[in-house]
Amino acid sequence: MGKDYLIHMSFPENYSIKDTITYPVLYVLDGKSTYKYFNPSNINYEKIEDVILVGISHKVNGIASRINRFYDYTPSLDTITARKIEENFGVQKGTIKTGGADEFLQCLKKEIIPFIDKHYKTNFDRGISGHSLGGLFTAFCFLNSDGYFTRFGINSPSLQWDEEKLLAQAILKFTKNETWDIKPTKVFFSTGENENPNMVSNMIKFSLNLKKSNYENVDMNWRIYRNESHGSVIPLSLNGTMTTLYGKK
């Protein structure tokens, strides 16, 4: 990607280099900002599988980080939205690049995740979670899943991107009534009740159409958090992601 990324990691309490136990991994987009909101005391760890958390952030801060997010997390080129964002940010025309999701997914597969797998006691049970544009990217990963990830936290996804192009692709796929040959997969969707109405309704459309498809190998849950906004819902959605995707049976 020609960029530097910052990694934050959290390990299960009994993680040790002295045994051969390996652990599933949940990759959390925008880890630096997400962890600021995260309150571990809200989770009953006795009911959660042992899992390594890996937060992935852009190493730069401020506007530079936000510019990088628009490229890495968006699955299609949207120059109209890019021009509006440039006006809002007060940056030069052409600064905002979009449509780099496929490239960033390859970066995860070929650089970041192999680095984690090489240095830490991971297994092939991988999950990914994101909020807002990160939720959009996570939805993109879900639709393009080849079994590389099998757990998805799609939180407050920006499915309005590029005139709801990814949402339309998802609905078309789900309504074809075809089998989906992927590994057993868990998906958790969430939004806050007080978010943009389009964000809430699009999340509902995505999740309901997925539910109607009745894929045998996809276990789906969704939740709308009462009285929560786009920002305040972040810790709740991460907690919901962990308890839903990694709750012990």
Contacts in CASP RR format, 6 or more apart in sequence:
PFRMAT RR
TARGET T0000
AUTHOR 0000-0000-0000
METHOD contacts of the structure
MODEL  1
MGKDYLIHMSFPENYSIKDTITYPVLYVLDGKSTYKYFNPSNINYEKIED
VILVGISHKVNGIASRINRFYDYTPSLDTITARKIEENFGVQKGTIKTGG
ADEFLQCLKKEIIPFIDKHYKTNFDRGISGHSLGGLFTAFCFLNSDGYFT
RFGINSPSLQWDEEKLLAQAILKFTKNETWDIKPTKVFFSTGENENPNMV
SNMIKFSLNLKKSNYENVDMNWRIYRNESHGSVIPLSLNGTMTTLYGKK
1 72 0 8 1.000
1 103 0 8 1.000
1 104 0 8 1.000
1 107 0 8 1.000
3 58 0 8 1.000
3 59 0 8 1.000
3 60 0 8 1.000
3 68 0 8 1.000
4 58 0 8 1.000
4 59 0 8 1.000
4 60 0 8 1.000
5 56 0 8 1.000
5 57 0 8 1.000
5 58 0 8 1.000
5 59 0 8 1.000
5 112 0 8 1.000
6 32 0 8 1.000
6 56 0 8 1.000
6 57 0 8 1.000
6 58 0 8 1.000
6 59 0 8 1.000
7 54 0 8 1.000
7 55 0 8 1.000
7 56 0 8 1.000
7 57 0 8 1.000
7 112 0 8 1.000
7 116 0 8 1.000
8 31 0 8 1.000
8 32 0 8 1.000
8 35 0 8 1.000
8 53 0 8 1.000
8 54 0 8 1.000
8 55 0 8 1.000
8 57 0 8 1.000
9 52 0 8 1.000
9 53 0 8 1.000
9 54 0 8 1.000
9 55 0 8 1.000
9 120 0 8 1.000
10 52 0 8 1.000
10 53 0 8 1.000
11 52 0 8 1.000
12 23 0 8 1.000
12 50 0 8 1.000
12 51 0 8 1.000
12 52 0 8 1.000
13 45 0 8 1.000
13 50 0 8 1.000
14 50 0 8 1.000
15 23 0 8 1.000
15 50 0 8 1.000
15 52 0 8 1.000
15 121 0 8 1.000
17 121 0 8 1.000
21 121 0 8 1.000
22 121 0 8 1.000
22 122 0 8 1.000
22 123 0 8 1.000
23 50 0 8 1.000
23 51 0 8 1.000
23 52 0 8 1.000
23 121 0 8 1.000
23 122 0 8 1.000
23 123 0 8 1.000
24 49 0 8 1.000
24 50 0 8 1.000
24 51 0 8 1.000
24 52 0 8 1.000
24 122 0 8 1.000
24 123 0 8 1.000
24 125 0 8 1.000
24 126 0 8 1.000
24 127 0 8 1.000
24 151 0 8 1.000
24 246 0 8 1.000
25 51 0 8 1.000
25 52 0 8 1.000
25 53 0 8 1.000
25 54 0 8 1.000
25 116 0 8 1.000
25 122 0 8 1.000
25 123 0 8 1.000
25 125 0 8 1.000
25 126 0 8 1.000
25 127 0 8 1.000
26 51 0 8 1.000
26 52 0 8 1.000
26 53 0 8 1.000
26 54 0 8 1.000
26 127 0 8 1.000
26 128 0 8 1.000
26 129 0 8 1.000
26 151 0 8 1.000
26 241 0 8 1.000
26 242 0 8 1.000
26 245 0 8 1.000
26 246 0 8 1.000
27 54 0 8 1.000
27 55 0 8 1.000
27 56 0 8 1.000
27 108 0 8 1.000
27 113 0 8 1.000
27 126 0 8 1.000
27 127 0 8 1.000
27 128 0 8 1.000
27 129 0 8 1.000
28 34 0 8 1.000
28 35 0 8 1.000
28 53 0 8 1.000
28 54 0 8 1.000
28 55 0 8 1.000
28 56 0 8 1.000
28 128 0 8 1.000
28 129 0 8 1.000
28 130 0 8 1.000
28 238 0 8 1.000
29 55 0 8 1.000
29 56 0 8 1.000
29 73 0 8 1.000
29 128 0 8 1.000
29 129 0 8 1.000
29 130 0 8 1.000
29 131 0 8 1.000
29 134 0 8 1.000
29 135 0 8 1.000
29 137 0 8 1.000
29 138 0 8 1.000
30 55 0 8 1.000
30 56 0 8 1.000
30 57 0 8 1.000
30 69 0 8 1.000
30 130 0 8 1.000
30 131 0 8 1.000
30 134 0 8 1.000
31 55 0 8 1.000
31 56 0 8 1.000
31 57 0 8 1.000
32 55 0 8 1.000
32 57 0 8 1.000
33 57 0 8 1.000
34 55 0 8 1.000
34 130 0 8 1.000
34 131 0 8 1.000
34 234 0 8 1.000
34 238 0 8 1.000
35 55 0 8 1.000
37 231 0 8 1.000
37 234 0 8 1.000
37 235 0 8 1.000
37 238 0 8 1.000
38 235 0 8 1.000
38 238 0 8 1.000
38 239 0 8 1.000
39 235 0 8 1.000
39 239 0 8 1.000
42 235 0 8 1.000
42 239 0 8 1.000
43 239 0 8 1.000
43 242 0 8 1.000
43 243 0 8 1.000
44 243 0 8 1.000
47 243 0 8 1.000
47 247 0 8 1.000
47 248 0 8 1.000
48 242 0 8 1.000
48 243 0 8 1.000
48 246 0 8 1.000
48 247 0 8 1.000
48 248 0 8 1.000
49 246 0 8 1.000
49 247 0 8 1.000
49 248 0 8 1.000
51 242 0 8 1.000
51 246 0 8 1.000
52 120 0 8 1.000
52 121 0 8 1.000
52 122 0 8 1.000
54 116 0 8 1.000
56 108 0 8 1.000
56 112 0 8 1.000
57 65 0 8 1.000
58 64 0 8 1.000
58 65 0 8 1.000
58 68 0 8 1.000
58 69 0 8 1.000
58 72 0 8 1.000
60 68 0 8 1.000
63 89 0 8 1.000
63 91 0 8 1.000
66 89 0 8 1.000
67 89 0 8 1.000
67 91 0 8 1.000
67 95 0 8 1.000
67 96 0 8 1.000
67 97 0 8 1.000
69 133 0 8 1.000
69 134 0 8 1.000
70 82 0 8 1.000
70 85 0 8 1.000
70 96 0 8 1.000
70 97 0 8 1.000
70 98 0 8 1.000
70 133 0 8 1.000
71 96 0 8 1.000
71 97 0 8 1.000
71 98 0 8 1.000
71 99 0 8 1.000
71 100 0 8 1.000
71 104 0 8 1.000
72 100 0 8 1.000
72 101 0 8 1.000
72 103 0 8 1.000
72 104 0 8 1.000
72 137 0 8 1.000
73 100 0 8 1.000
73 101 0 8 1.000
73 104 0 8 1.000
73 133 0 8 1.000
73 134 0 8 1.000
73 135 0 8 1.000
73 136 0 8 1.000
73 137 0 8 1.000
74 98 0 8 1.000
74 99 0 8 1.000
74 100 0 8 1.000
74 101 0 8 1.000
74 133 0 8 1.000
74 136 0 8 1.000
74 137 0 8 1.000
74 161 0 8 1.000
74 162 0 8 1.000
75 99 0 8 1.000
75 100 0 8 1.000
75 101 0 8 1.000
75 102 0 8 1.000
75 136 0 8 1.000
75 137 0 8 1.000
75 140 0 8 1.000
75 161 0 8 1.000
75 162 0 8 1.000
75 165 0 8 1.000
75 166 0 8 1.000
76 98 0 8 1.000
76 99 0 8 1.000
76 101 0 8 1.000
76 161 0 8 1.000
76 162 0 8 1.000
76 165 0 8 1.000
76 166 0 8 1.000
77 98 0 8 1.000
77 99 0 8 1.000
77 162 0 8 1.000
78 98 0 8 1.000
78 99 0 8 1.000
78 161 0 8 1.000
78 162 0 8 1.000
79 98 0 8 1.000
81 98 0 8 1.000
81 161 0 8 1.000
81 162 0 8 1.000
82 94 0 8 1.000
82 96 0 8 1.000
82 97 0 8 1.000
82 98 0 8 1.000
83 93 0 8 1.000
83 96 0 8 1.000
85 96 0 8 1.000
86 92 0 8 1.000
86 93 0 8 1.000
86 94 0 8 1.000
86 95 0 8 1.000
86 96 0 8 1.000
89 95 0 8 1.000
89 96 0 8 1.000
101 137 0 8 1.000
101 140 0 8 1.000
102 144 0 8 1.000
104 137 0 8 1.000
105 140 0 8 1.000
105 141 0 8 1.000
105 144 0 8 1.000
109 148 0 8 1.000
113 126 0 8 1.000
116 122 0 8 1.000
125 150 0 8 1.000
125 151 0 8 1.000
126 148 0 8 1.000
126 149 0 8 1.000
126 150 0 8 1.000
126 151 0 8 1.000
127 149 0 8 1.000
127 150 0 8 1.000
127 151 0 8 1.000
127 152 0 8 1.000
127 153 0 8 1.000
127 245 0 8 1.000
128 138 0 8 1.000
128 141 0 8 1.000
128 149 0 8 1.000
128 151 0 8 1.000
128 152 0 8 1.000
128 153 0 8 1.000
129 135 0 8 1.000
129 138 0 8 1.000
129 152 0 8 1.000
129 153 0 8 1.000
129 154 0 8 1.000
129 155 0 8 1.000
129 238 0 8 1.000
129 241 0 8 1.000
130 137 0 8 1.000
130 138 0 8 1.000
130 153 0 8 1.000
130 154 0 8 1.000
130 155 0 8 1.000
131 155 0 8 1.000
131 156 0 8 1.000
131 234 0 8 1.000
131 237 0 8 1.000
131 238 0 8 1.000
132 155 0 8 1.000
132 156 0 8 1.000
132 157 0 8 1.000
132 158 0 8 1.000
132 230 0 8 1.000
133 158 0 8 1.000
133 161 0 8 1.000
134 157 0 8 1.000
134 158 0 8 1.000
135 153 0 8 1.000
135 154 0 8 1.000
135 155 0 8 1.000
135 156 0 8 1.000
135 157 0 8 1.000
135 158 0 8 1.000
136 157 0 8 1.000
136 158 0 8 1.000
136 159 0 8 1.000
136 161 0 8 1.000
136 166 0 8 1.000
138 152 0 8 1.000
138 153 0 8 1.000
138 154 0 8 1.000
138 155 0 8 1.000
138 157 0 8 1.000
139 152 0 8 1.000
139 154 0 8 1.000
139 157 0 8 1.000
139 159 0 8 1.000
139 166 0 8 1.000
139 170 0 8 1.000
139 206 0 8 1.000
140 166 0 8 1.000
141 149 0 8 1.000
141 152 0 8 1.000
142 149 0 8 1.000
142 152 0 8 1.000
142 154 0 8 1.000
142 185 0 8 1.000
142 187 0 8 1.000
143 166 0 8 1.000
143 169 0 8 1.000
143 170 0 8 1.000
143 173 0 8 1.000
145 182 0 8 1.000
145 185 0 8 1.000
146 182 0 8 1.000
147 182 0 8 1.000
147 183 0 8 1.000
147 185 0 8 1.000
150 182 0 8 1.000
150 183 0 8 1.000
150 184 0 8 1.000
150 185 0 8 1.000
150 186 0 8 1.000
151 185 0 8 1.000
151 186 0 8 1.000
151 187 0 8 1.000
151 245 0 8 1.000
151 246 0 8 1.000
152 185 0 8 1.000
152 186 0 8 1.000
152 187 0 8 1.000
152 188 0 8 1.000
152 245 0 8 1.000
153 187 0 8 1.000
153 188 0 8 1.000
153 189 0 8 1.000
153 190 0 8 1.000
153 237 0 8 1.000
153 241 0 8 1.000
153 245 0 8 1.000
154 187 0 8 1.000
154 188 0 8 1.000
154 189 0 8 1.000
154 190 0 8 1.000
154 203 0 8 1.000
154 206 0 8 1.000
155 188 0 8 1.000
155 189 0 8 1.000
155 190 0 8 1.000
155 191 0 8 1.000
155 233 0 8 1.000
155 234 0 8 1.000
155 237 0 8 1.000
155 238 0 8 1.000
155 241 0 8 1.000
156 190 0 8 1.000
156 191 0 8 1.000
156 192 0 8 1.000
156 195 0 8 1.000
156 199 0 8 1.000
156 203 0 8 1.000
156 230 0 8 1.000
156 233 0 8 1.000
156 237 0 8 1.000
157 189 0 8 1.000
157 199 0 8 1.000
157 202 0 8 1.000
157 203 0 8 1.000
157 206 0 8 1.000
158 199 0 8 1.000
159 166 0 8 1.000
159 167 0 8 1.000
159 199 0 8 1.000
159 202 0 8 1.000
159 203 0 8 1.000
159 205 0 8 1.000
159 206 0 8 1.000
160 196 0 8 1.000
160 198 0 8 1.000
160 199 0 8 1.000
160 202 0 8 1.000
164 202 0 8 1.000
167 202 0 8 1.000
167 205 0 8 1.000
167 206 0 8 1.000
170 206 0 8 1.000
170 209 0 8 1.000
170 210 0 8 1.000
171 205 0 8 1.000
171 206 0 8 1.000
171 209 0 8 1.000
174 209 0 8 1.000
174 210 0 8 1.000
174 212 0 8 1.000
174 213 0 8 1.000
175 209 0 8 1.000
175 212 0 8 1.000
175 213 0 8 1.000
177 213 0 8 1.000
179 215 0 8 1.000
180 213 0 8 1.000
180 215 0 8 1.000
180 217 0 8 1.000
180 218 0 8 1.000
182 217 0 8 1.000
182 218 0 8 1.000
183 217 0 8 1.000
184 217 0 8 1.000
184 219 0 8 1.000
185 217 0 8 1.000
185 218 0 8 1.000
185 219 0 8 1.000
186 218 0 8 1.000
186 219 0 8 1.000
186 220 0 8 1.000
186 221 0 8 1.000
186 244 0 8 1.000
186 245 0 8 1.000
187 210 0 8 1.000
187 218 0 8 1.000
187 219 0 8 1.000
187 220 0 8 1.000
187 221 0 8 1.000
188 220 0 8 1.000
188 221 0 8 1.000
188 222 0 8 1.000
188 223 0 8 1.000
188 240 0 8 1.000
188 241 0 8 1.000
188 244 0 8 1.000
188 245 0 8 1.000
189 203 0 8 1.000
189 206 0 8 1.000
189 207 0 8 1.000
189 220 0 8 1.000
189 221 0 8 1.000
189 222 0 8 1.000
189 223 0 8 1.000
190 203 0 8 1.000
190 222 0 8 1.000
190 223 0 8 1.000
190 224 0 8 1.000
190 225 0 8 1.000
190 233 0 8 1.000
190 236 0 8 1.000
190 237 0 8 1.000
190 240 0 8 1.000
190 241 0 8 1.000
191 199 0 8 1.000
191 200 0 8 1.000
191 203 0 8 1.000
191 224 0 8 1.000
191 225 0 8 1.000
191 233 0 8 1.000
192 200 0 8 1.000
192 224 0 8 1.000
192 225 0 8 1.000
192 226 0 8 1.000
192 228 0 8 1.000
192 229 0 8 1.000
192 230 0 8 1.000
192 232 0 8 1.000
192 233 0 8 1.000
192 237 0 8 1.000
193 200 0 8 1.000
193 224 0 8 1.000
193 225 0 8 1.000
193 226 0 8 1.000
193 227 0 8 1.000
193 228 0 8 1.000
194 227 0 8 1.000
194 228 0 8 1.000
194 229 0 8 1.000
195 228 0 8 1.000
195 229 0 8 1.000
195 230 0 8 1.000
195 233 0 8 1.000
196 230 0 8 1.000
199 230 0 8 1.000
200 224 0 8 1.000
203 222 0 8 1.000
203 224 0 8 1.000
204 222 0 8 1.000
204 224 0 8 1.000
207 220 0 8 1.000
207 222 0 8 1.000
210 218 0 8 1.000
210 220 0 8 1.000
211 220 0 8 1.000
221 244 0 8 1.000
223 240 0 8 1.000
225 233 0 8 1.000
225 236 0 8 1.000
225 237 0 8 1.000
228 236 0 8 1.000
END
